[in-house]
């Protein structure tokens, strides 16, 4: 199994664990860390909508909480319709991906769209802009 297939499967499996009682829009994400580990996350909604957290950010936080900071090498996101990460998630992913990385979007039928992170957030604002 190649890394893309592994991340896609992990994101699809994670999506089944999402907590989305308000929107019913479940999302699973998987990030590949530099050390080769895969970390998954799900969206977790809250009755106070602003306190909800997206799957992509959950996966990044899980990676950091488990291993400390390390660069992201690839990302997969599974939704019902193949939707892409929100702006906040794109910005967080850029923070932890110091170079452009592949990003795969998977819909409920298993269709995969391929992008790079920088395609989704061109002219991004990352740590390098602070120098």
N, C-alpha and C positions, 0 to 999 in steps of 0.2 A: 504494500500500500504506500503510495507517495504522500508527501506532506499535505498537498492540497486536499486529497481524498480524506486524509485523517482529520484535518481541520473542518472540512465540510460535514463529515459524520459527527464530529463532536458538537458542532453548532446545532445541527438538526436534533441530536439527542438532548442537548441542554434545553432547547426550546420547549420540550415537553414538561419541563419543571418550572416554567415561568409563572409568576403570580400576576395575573392581569384581569381581575374581576370587574373592572370598570370599563376598560376599552375592549377587552377580549382580543387585543393585539399582542400575541405572544412573540417574544424574540429570544433567540439563543445566539450567543457569540462564543467564538474560540479564538484565542491569540496564541501564536507560536512565539515562545521566548527564545532569546539567544542561546540558552543552554539546551534547547531542544524540547523542553517541556511544553505541554499544551494546557492552557488554563481556560476554563469555561465560565460563562456568566449568563444570567437571565435578567429580563426586566422584572422589577419588583414595584408594583404600583402601591399607592397609598391613597386613602380617602381624601387626604389633603394633597391634591395632585402635584403640587410643586415639590413634594418630598419623594416622589417616585424616582427611581434610578434605572437607567437603561442597561441593557445586557452588556454592551461594549465596555462601559465604565466599570461594571461589576467584574468583568473578566480581568481588566487591567488592575483593579484594586486587589483582586485575589492573587494575581501574579506577584505584585509588590509585597503584599502581606505574607506570602508564602516564602519568597526567595529574596526579597529586596529588589532594588531597581536593577533591571536589565533591559536591553533594547528588545522591542517587538520586531519579529522578522516576517510575520504574515498574520492576516486576520480573515475570519469567515463569519458571516452574519446570516442567520436563518430567520425568515419571517413568512407569513402566509402569502405575501405578494411580492417578495423580493425587494422590499423597500430598503433604502440605504440609511446609514447612520445619520442621526440628527447633527446639527452643527456643534453642539457641546461635545458629543462623542467624537466627532472628527477632530476637534481641537485637542481632546485628551489623547487620542491615538497619536497625533502628531507629536505631542510632548514626549511620548515614550517610543517613538520610531524616528531615530535620528537620521534615517535615510528613507527614501521612498520604498514602500513595501507592497506586495500584492494584497488585494482585498477581494474576496469572493462573496457575492450575494446570492442566497439560495431561496427559492420560493417553495411553497408547499408541494408542488409537483416535482421538485428536484431539479428544476432548471437553474443553471449557474451562470451568473454574469461576472465577468472579470474586469477589474479596474486596478488602479494603484491608488494608494492613499492620497498622493498629491494630485491625482486627477480629480478626486472628490473635494479636495480643499486646495485649489491652486493659490499661489502666492500666500501660503499659510504664514501664520505668526507663530514661530517656534522660539525656543531658547536662544538660538543663534541671532535673533533680532534684538536681543537685549544687550549685545556687546557693542 
